[in-house]
Amino acid sequence: MITEELKKADTIPSEIIEIVRDSVINTFASISGDTPTCLEDEEPAGPLNGIIGNIAVFNPELTFSLMMAIPKETALNLSEAFIGVKLPFDSHDMGDLIAEIANILAGDVAASIEKVGFRGQSSLPTATRGSDLTLFMPNRPPSAKMKFTGAMGEFMLSMVLSESK
């Protein structure tokens, strides 16, 4: 699959969705030792009370934006699995942790997505914490949402394909 084909896509190709889903599963399994399950037909229910890790895999033509939406309890469990202690949810360290997990995920996605001809690099990760969070994307670009569950709890991933500007 080449970038020109992706530019014309009105949906994210299933091959790329599978790559991202597998990267999420591999990343979170390596952190917790438990393989999360993707709940294929479940949509995230309502606004989030938690933290969002944002990162993009991009090249000069296209950008895949990845947004991990992690409820508060799942974030606490993630911190314990990743560093051995439950970080205070409202701490800067929790934001750093979620941004680092987003960075690890993007590295796996960037390496895996090369198999379909998309070469890119990762942006710097960011984290956003709050309650009643809802994500909106302008112009409704091609997107995909996935919900996962595992020993650490539930979390979601939204992926958006857009032209790089």
C-alpha positions as CSV (number, residue, x, y, z in Angstrom):
1,M,0.0,0.0,0.0
2,I,1.5,3.3,-1.0
3,T,0.9,6.8,0.3
4,E,-1.0,7.9,-2.8
5,E,-3.6,5.2,-2.2
6,L,-3.9,6.3,1.4
7,K,-4.4,9.9,0.4
8,K,-7.5,8.9,-1.5
9,A,-8.9,6.7,1.2
10,D,-12.2,7.7,2.9
11,T,-11.7,5.0,5.5
12,I,-8.6,3.6,7.2
13,P,-7.7,0.4,5.4
14,S,-8.4,-2.7,7.5
15,E,-4.8,-3.8,7.1
16,I,-3.6,-0.7,8.9
17,I,-6.3,-1.1,11.6
18,E,-5.1,-4.6,12.2
19,I,-1.5,-3.4,12.5
20,V,-2.4,-0.8,15.0
21,R,-4.6,-3.2,17.0
22,D,-1.8,-5.7,17.1
23,S,0.7,-3.0,18.2
24,V,-1.7,-1.9,21.0
25,I,-2.1,-5.5,22.2
26,N,1.7,-6.1,22.1
27,T,2.5,-2.9,23.9
28,F,0.1,-3.3,26.7
29,A,0.8,-7.1,27.0
30,S,4.5,-6.2,27.4
31,I,3.7,-3.7,30.2
32,S,1.3,-5.8,32.2
33,G,2.1,-9.4,31.3
34,D,-1.6,-9.9,30.4
35,T,-2.8,-9.7,26.8
36,P,-5.7,-7.3,26.4
37,T,-8.7,-8.2,24.3
38,C,-10.0,-5.9,21.5
39,L,-13.8,-5.6,21.9
40,E,-14.5,-5.3,18.1
41,D,-18.1,-4.1,18.2
42,E,-18.0,-2.0,21.3
43,E,-17.9,1.8,21.1
44,P,-16.6,3.8,24.0
45,A,-19.5,4.8,26.2
46,G,-19.7,8.6,26.9
47,P,-17.1,11.1,27.9
48,L,-13.9,10.0,29.6
49,N,-12.8,10.7,33.2
50,G,-9.1,9.9,32.8
51,I,-6.1,10.7,30.7
52,I,-5.4,10.8,27.0
53,G,-2.0,10.0,25.5
54,N,-1.5,11.6,22.1
55,I,1.1,10.9,19.5
56,A,1.4,10.7,15.7
57,V,3.2,8.7,13.1
58,F,3.8,10.9,10.1
59,N,5.7,11.6,6.9
60,P,5.6,14.7,4.7
61,E,2.3,13.6,3.1
62,L,0.2,11.8,5.8
63,T,-0.2,11.6,9.5
64,F,-1.7,8.8,11.6
65,S,-2.8,10.4,14.9
66,L,-3.1,8.0,17.8
67,M,-5.1,8.9,20.9
68,M,-5.1,6.5,23.9
69,A,-8.0,7.2,26.2
70,I,-7.4,5.7,29.6
71,P,-9.9,5.9,32.4
72,K,-8.5,6.9,35.8
73,E,-8.5,3.4,37.4
74,T,-6.8,1.8,34.4
75,A,-4.1,4.5,34.4
76,L,-3.4,3.8,38.1
77,N,-3.1,0.1,37.3
78,L,-0.9,0.8,34.3
79,S,1.5,2.8,36.5
80,E,1.7,0.0,39.0
81,A,2.5,-2.5,36.2
82,F,5.0,-0.3,34.4
83,I,7.0,1.2,37.3
84,G,5.9,-0.9,40.3
85,V,3.9,1.8,42.2
86,K,0.6,3.5,41.7
87,L,1.4,7.1,40.8
88,P,-1.0,9.8,42.1
89,F,-3.4,10.3,39.2
90,D,-3.1,14.1,39.4
91,S,0.7,14.1,39.3
92,H,3.0,15.3,36.5
93,D,4.6,11.8,36.7
94,M,1.3,10.2,35.6
95,G,1.2,12.5,32.5
96,D,4.8,11.6,31.8
97,L,4.0,7.9,32.1
98,I,1.1,7.9,29.7
99,A,3.1,10.0,27.2
100,E,5.9,7.4,27.4
101,I,3.4,4.6,26.8
102,A,2.1,6.5,23.8
103,N,5.7,6.9,22.6
104,I,6.3,3.1,22.9
105,L,3.1,2.4,21.1
106,A,4.0,4.8,18.3
107,G,7.4,3.2,17.9
108,D,5.8,-0.2,17.4
109,V,3.2,1.2,15.0
110,A,5.9,3.0,13.0
111,A,8.0,-0.1,12.7
112,S,5.0,-2.3,11.8
113,I,3.3,0.0,9.3
114,E,6.4,0.0,7.1
115,K,5.3,-3.5,6.1
116,V,2.5,-1.8,4.0
117,G,4.8,0.8,2.5
118,F,4.2,3.7,5.0
119,R,7.5,5.1,6.2
120,G,7.2,7.6,9.0
121,Q,8.5,8.9,12.2
122,S,6.9,9.6,15.6
123,S,6.0,13.0,16.9
124,L,6.6,14.0,20.5
125,P,3.9,12.5,22.8
126,T,1.6,14.6,24.9
127,A,-0.9,13.7,27.7
128,T,-4.2,15.4,28.6
129,R,-5.9,14.7,31.9
130,G,-9.4,15.7,32.8
131,S,-13.0,14.7,33.3
132,D,-15.9,14.7,30.8
133,L,-13.4,14.5,27.9
134,T,-14.7,14.0,24.4
135,L,-12.4,14.0,21.3
136,F,-13.5,15.9,18.2
137,M,-11.6,16.0,14.9
138,P,-12.3,18.8,12.3
139,N,-13.5,17.8,8.9
140,R,-14.2,14.2,9.9
141,P,-11.1,12.6,8.4
142,P,-10.9,8.8,8.1
143,S,-10.8,7.3,11.6
144,A,-11.1,4.1,13.6
145,K,-11.9,3.5,17.3
146,M,-11.0,0.4,19.3
147,K,-11.9,-0.5,22.8
148,F,-9.7,-2.9,24.8
149,T,-10.1,-4.7,28.1
150,G,-7.6,-6.7,30.2
151,A,-6.3,-7.2,33.7
152,M,-5.5,-3.5,34.1
153,G,-9.0,-2.4,33.0
154,E,-10.6,-0.9,29.9
155,F,-9.0,1.7,27.6
156,M,-9.7,3.0,24.1
157,L,-7.7,4.0,21.1
158,S,-8.8,6.4,18.4
159,M,-6.8,6.6,15.2
160,V,-7.2,9.3,12.6
161,L,-5.6,9.6,9.1
162,S,-5.0,13.1,7.8
163,E,-2.9,14.9,5.3
164,S,0.3,16.3,6.9
165,K,0.4,20.1,6.8
